Amino acid sequence: MSKPDWIPFEEPAGADWDAFVAAHPHGRFLHLTGFKKTVEEVYGLRPNYWLWREGGRVRAVFPSFFHRALLTGKKLISQPFSEYGGILFAPDAQPRERRAILSGLPRVVERSREKERLAYLEIRGFPDIGGDEAGLFQTIRLCERAVLPLDPALKLWDKVDYSVRKNVRRARSSGVELHPLETAEDIRRVFYPLHLRSLKRLGSPPHPLEYFMKHNENLGDRMRISTAWLGGQPIAALLGWVVGGSVQITDIASDERFFACRANDLLHFELIDWAIGRGFRLFDFGPVKYEGQRRYKMKWGVELHEYAHYCFPARKGRGPLSDRSPAARAARSLWRFVPSQLAARLGRRLRRELAI
């Protein structure tokens, strides 16, 4: 019997890979092979996926992509266009096995260098890393991430802050109605215009429409888009992902002209309540990058955990680009003045360059 080691992912292993991710408490949509297909098809990045097997069983998975940028050179990213990445270890893996798996990661990087000249590996998030396992990496602490543990007995109305209850009442009394989006045409006609409007307001480049259409094609059974309507007009949308025991939200898109209706709070409340009713164990709000986000997420009763990027080998000089840097803030200010149609075209190029 061969010694356990990292082996390159091949498509016939896709079902085993996805089953492993779906059963993992830290498994997210970005770990699934459908995400890999979308990034390949929309942004043209080349995947670099690895499996650790023992006795025919998957014991760990490691997804990443080759990425080349003018600002940061050639590197591996796990994962681009997302908030998390890194290795998923088998949940029952003991410390000795985890050390063996993690100690093989430098070999993965070296074997990847045989295909590309790489400066380093950048892992975003890495929620499955233990505190004593981070010594292999240069750890760049960026912010926190917010998660809400769920339980079938949880009474969400009693859990949340009074301001949430007030805003939910206001949304309902204003006549806001929620509807799920179920087709690709719904994404094109309803969600994407709200996405463009929101990111222009926030000063961020949008994904191309194709990104969401391909996600619907490759991960449609994991994708859940809820929309808020007022007087027959869509005014907000919330994009969530269902994987295993968790629901993760990644995009909130809204029309600022209707902020007073508090549709965003109603969308969040109903999705969390839906998740509780269906037995999910965790609602993942993602990173908390600035004070406004902290206030918004804390009112739901979340727990905060450290959020960092991990580099191997350690980088000399500047770490990964931060969206809180002065340069990033200046870029957001300028982006707000880019016409919407031009923003939609340029967004793909900028997103690919920054892998955000």
Residue pairs with C-beta under 8 A, 6 or more apart in sequence:
1 55
4 52
4 53
4 54
4 59
4 100
5 52
5 104
5 107
6 50
6 51
6 52
6 62
6 104
6 105
6 107
6 108
7 50
7 51
7 52
7 53
8 49
8 50
8 51
9 17
9 47
9 49
9 50
9 51
9 61
13 51
13 58
14 33
16 51
16 58
17 32
17 33
17 49
17 51
17 58
17 61
18 32
18 33
18 34
20 27
20 58
20 61
20 88
20 90
21 27
21 28
21 31
21 32
21 61
21 88
21 243
21 244
22 32
22 243
22 244
23 91
23 244
24 31
24 88
24 91
24 128
24 244
25 91
25 244
25 245
25 246
25 281
25 282
26 84
26 88
26 127
26 128
27 88
27 243
27 244
27 246
28 82
28 84
28 241
28 243
28 246
28 248
28 284
29 35
29 219
29 222
29 223
29 241
29 243
29 248
30 63
30 79
30 81
30 82
30 83
30 84
30 85
31 61
31 63
31 79
31 84
31 88
31 243
32 219
32 222
32 243
34 215
34 218
34 219
34 222
35 63
35 79
35 82
35 215
35 218
35 219
36 47
36 49
36 63
37 214
37 218
38 211
38 214
38 215
38 218
38 219
39 45
39 47
39 65
39 80
39 81
40 46
40 47
41 210
41 214
42 208
42 210
42 211
42 214
42 348
43 80
43 81
43 211
43 348
43 351
43 352
44 352
45 65
45 66
45 67
45 80
45 352
45 355
46 65
46 66
47 63
47 64
47 65
47 66
48 64
48 65
48 66
48 76
48 112
48 115
49 61
49 62
49 63
49 64
50 61
50 62
50 108
51 58
51 60
51 61
51 62
52 58
52 59
52 60
52 61
52 62
52 101
52 104
53 59
57 90
58 90
59 89
59 90
59 93
59 97
59 101
60 87
60 88
60 89
60 90
60 93
60 101
61 87
61 88
62 78
62 86
62 87
62 88
62 105
62 108
63 78
63 79
63 85
64 76
64 77
64 78
64 79
64 85
64 112
64 121
65 76
65 77
65 78
65 79
65 80
65 355
66 74
66 75
66 76
66 112
66 115
66 116
66 118
67 74
67 75
67 76
67 77
67 80
67 355
68 74
69 75
69 353
69 354
69 355
70 353
71 321
71 353
71 354
72 119
72 320
72 321
73 119
74 116
74 117
74 118
74 119
75 118
75 119
75 120
75 121
75 122
76 109
76 112
76 118
76 120
76 121
76 122
77 85
77 121
77 122
77 124
77 355
78 85
78 86
78 121
78 122
78 123
78 124
79 85
79 124
80 355
80 356
81 207
81 211
81 351
81 355
81 356
82 124
82 250
83 124
83 125
83 145
83 250
83 286
83 287
83 307
84 124
84 125
84 126
84 127
85 123
85 124
85 125
85 126
86 123
86 124
86 125
86 126
86 127
86 128
86 129
86 310
87 101
87 102
87 105
87 126
87 128
87 129
88 128
89 97
89 98
89 101
89 128
90 97
93 101
98 130
98 133
99 133
102 133
102 136
103 136
105 121
105 136
105 312
106 136
106 312
109 118
109 121
109 312
112 118
119 315
120 311
120 312
120 313
120 315
121 311
121 312
122 309
122 310
122 311
122 320
123 137
123 309
123 310
123 311
123 312
124 309
125 145
125 307
125 308
125 309
126 308
126 310
127 145
127 305
129 310
134 310
136 312
137 310
137 311
137 312
137 314
138 310
138 311
138 312
138 313
138 314
138 315
138 319
139 308
139 309
139 310
140 308
140 309
140 310
140 311
140 319
140 320
141 306
141 307
141 308
142 287
142 289
142 307
142 308
142 309
142 322
142 324
143 287
143 288
143 289
143 307
143 324
144 287
144 288
144 294
144 304
144 305
144 306
144 307
145 284
145 285
145 286
145 287
145 288
145 304
145 305
145 306
145 307
146 284
146 285
146 286
146 287
146 288
146 297
146 298
146 300
146 302
146 303
146 304
147 282
147 283
147 284
147 285
147 302
147 303
147 305
148 272
148 282
148 283
148 284
148 285
148 300
148 301
148 302
148 303
149 281
149 282
149 303
150 272
150 275
150 276
150 280
150 281
150 282
150 283
151 276
151 281
152 276
152 279
154 276
156 269
156 272
156 273
156 276
157 165
159 300
159 301
160 269
160 299
160 300
160 301
161 298
161 299
161 300
161 301
163 299
164 265
164 269
164 299
164 300
167 262
167 265
167 266
168 262
168 265
168 266
168 269
170 261
170 262
171 228
171 261
171 262
171 263
171 265
171 266
172 266
174 230
174 261
174 262
175 230
175 231
176 228
176 229
176 230
176 235
176 261
176 262
176 263
176 266
177 228
177 229
177 230
178 226
178 227
178 228
178 229
178 266
178 267
178 270
179 226
179 227
179 229
180 224
180 225
180 226
180 227
181 187
181 190
181 191
181 225
181 226
181 227
181 237
184 213
184 216
184 217
186 225
187 209
187 212
187 213
187 216
187 225
188 209
188 213
190 227
190 234
190 237
191 212
191 225
191 227
191 237
191 239
191 253
192 209
192 212
193 234
194 234
194 236
194 237
194 253
194 254
194 255
195 206
195 207
195 212
195 237
195 251
195 253
196 206
196 340
196 343
196 344
197 253
197 254
197 255
197 256
197 340
198 252
198 253
198 254
199 205
199 206
199 253
199 343
199 347
200 206
200 335
200 336
200 338
200 340
200 343
201 256
201 336
202 332
203 331
203 332
203 333
203 334
203 335
203 336
204 332
204 335
205 335
205 343
205 346
205 347
205 350
205 351
206 343
206 344
206 347
206 351
207 347
207 348
207 351
208 344
208 347
208 348
209 344
215 223
216 223
219 241
222 241
222 242
222 243
223 239
223 240
223 241
223 242
224 239
224 240
224 241
224 242
224 247
224 271
225 237
225 238
225 239
225 240
226 237
226 238
226 240
226 267
226 270
226 271
227 234
227 236
227 237
227 238
227 267
228 234
228 235
228 236
228 237
228 261
228 263
228 264
228 266
228 267
229 235
230 258
230 261
230 263
234 255
235 254
235 255
235 257
235 258
235 261
235 263
236 252
236 253
236 254
236 255
236 258
236 263
236 264
236 267
237 251
237 252
237 253
237 254
237 267
238 249
238 251
238 252
238 253
238 264
238 267
238 268
238 271
239 249
239 250
239 251
239 252
239 253
240 247
240 248
240 249
240 250
240 271
241 247
241 248
241 249
241 250
242 280
245 279
245 280
245 281
245 282
246 280
246 281
246 282
246 283
246 284
247 271
247 272
247 275
247 280
247 282
247 283
247 284
248 283
248 284
248 286
249 268
249 271
249 283
249 284
249 285
249 286
250 286
252 264
252 267
254 263
254 264
268 300
271 283
272 283
272 300
275 283
285 297
285 300
285 302
287 293
287 307
288 294
288 297
288 304
288 307
289 323
289 324
290 324
309 319
309 320
311 319
311 320
321 328
321 354
322 328
323 356
335 343
338 346
